[in-house]
Amino acid sequence: MKLEREFFYDEVRDGFYIPGIMKRAWNAELMILSEVDRICKKYDIPYYAGGGTLLGAVRDRQFIPWDDDIDIIMVRKDFHRFIEVSKKELPEELVLYSTEVNPDCKELAASVEKVNIGFQDELLRKYREYPYSAVIDIFFLDERAKTPEAEERWKKSLEVIATAIAIANLNKKNKLLENQLKKVEELFNVNLDRKKGLQPQLYSLMDKVFQEFNGQGGEELAIMSFYAWKGKLNYPRSAFDKPKFLPFYGMQLPIPKDYDTVLRTEYGDYHKKVKGAGEHGYPCFKRNERQLKEISKGIWDPSYHFAKEDLERPQIQNFREIAMITAEFLMTTQKQIFKDYQKGEVYACLTRLSTIQEEAIVFGNAIEKKRGEGTESVSVLEEYCDDVYHAYQSLDALNNKKGEEIEKEAEENLKKAEYSLQKLKLALEKDFKRQVVFLPHSAKHFESLRPLVDALLEAGDTECKIIPIPYYDKCGDGSLQEMHYEGEDFPKEYEITDYRKYDFAAELPDCIVINSPYDQFNQVWTVDPFFYSREMKRYTNKLVYIPWFVTDEINPKDEEDGKAFINMEYYVTVPGLFHSDLSIVQSEEMKKAYLAKIEEFAGRDIRKKLEEKIVGAGSCLLHNQEGKGTKGVVECFREFLLQASFRKE
């Protein structure tokens, strides 16, 4: 089984963000399933997809976006056969875990697990760079009691064991526990070893009680670990007469013949998509992260750790900004010359005119060096220098000889010079448009930026540079793999700038827009490190993050959004959001979710600092939706772009 490269990247499906590392977890589980499938086919052992795996296979032919494991079902007698053959058939990195195999087991289901955690090259390559443990769960079908009386007695006996387990879980050896253990021993005629772990012994006993009615020909089967306590997951035996097969990631997945009954029993209207409620240990690999950090001795760490320095930024001045400041300086100086003239301070005027003409010439030369000959602003400066020359001549004559006609000529020449400078700012705006650099890595993700680019190009007052940047797949230990560049895949109607030919240090664009905020903290891929957000803010005063995706709205207080809120760490608590001067997210409600995640991650003070930097203006992916679409993004972006300077902390 080999999945295509594109499968492993982050995506949003059914409004739910799926990080790439979850895709690697799915792949690892599918590889374990393929081994189970191979063994079962070889020895003619039936099994069926169950739970969320069955639901995803039937409804979408793929994983449910918010599911993080694979569930399969076996009839108990078939599982016993699987136990025997798996001893010699499972690859050495896989182990079978159940009460019947492991004396320390405290589970009422079995599992096949890749237990290795770490960076062993061979296993990393085999499991497509997934460094954590991976598991598929096996649930058992046992026969139900034939009569209500037998089932009532059975449930009461289970309650005796369950009470003992609950007391034993408190890890206190007391009289209450001892009395309950004696009840268990008397009821089931067993001897519990007080010197060994009590919980595994009790779980093993409970599992045996689940099997009490097997072989009696009951017409109903149940997954007893659910049925005994919740009265659910019981099915007609006929539902599992023969398997049907559905395509599932390159394999033919066996499902119950009457899958509709099975799914309705568990989910009701299973065609209605409902996100898995609550967190419940999601995602599955999180429990391994601390262990893996210890194994790597701190060298490997997939999590971004916020530092207050990340909110600091250098002040950048590009040529356009310097040109505008210079033009403002020339205008201020020219007005001061006229004031000096009105005061009769002719000598001071002559001195200032001489100096300002030299500065205008230097300014014009700098513009020609930057933009070449023939710019409108240089023509205006040449006109201004000519006016300054005539004003100087008039004032010099006035200094030597008084007269109404000479005074009038001097005043007109000074006003003419000032008028020339008034044209200079407009000329500079034309010759030096604000430059916005867009840095998408993926052609398909350009759609989140494309309407904004179109709006800026249509307005005509902004120079847009579309610079697709390279990205790399990553190994499980964080090292870089193959590089990818999609510049040739972008729409042909746009001028594409080669990232190797654009000099960020020389250009210092007015704004840089990113839609990949992860820097090195995506475990599956990364953009070229030169383009990390922490690097890009060295070249502009305005770093803007616009997500490449939209999700369903997320309410941090809604249990159904629990997993979605957890996954916000993969696109909120990442460097780009903290380095950026502005982040434009899909809605005001989503902004609240972002801020809630930031507060959870970095505290209330940092949340307050980010409140003004995050704007819920919308997303270009929402097109013309009122209050959420392209219009809001364009208006928000242009307002920010036209601000005189960046906001200081």
Beta strands, then each sheet from edge to edge (+ up, - down):
strand 1: 11-13
strand 2: 16-18
strand 3: 48-49
strand 4: 70-75
strand 5: 94-97
strand 6: 110-114
strand 7: 134-143
strand 8: 220-222
strand 9: 234-236
strand 10: 243-248
strand 11: 251-256
strand 12: 434-439
strand 13: 462-466
strand 14: 471-474
strand 15: 480-484
strand 16: 511-514
strand 17: 525-527
strand 18: 543-545
strand 19: 582-584
strand 20: 614-615
sheet 1: 1+ 2-
sheet 2: 3+ 4- 7- 6+ 5-
sheet 3: 3+ 4- 7- 8+ 9-
sheet 4: 10+ 11-
sheet 5: 13+ 12+ 16+ 18+ 19+ 20+
sheet 6: 15+ 14- 17+
end
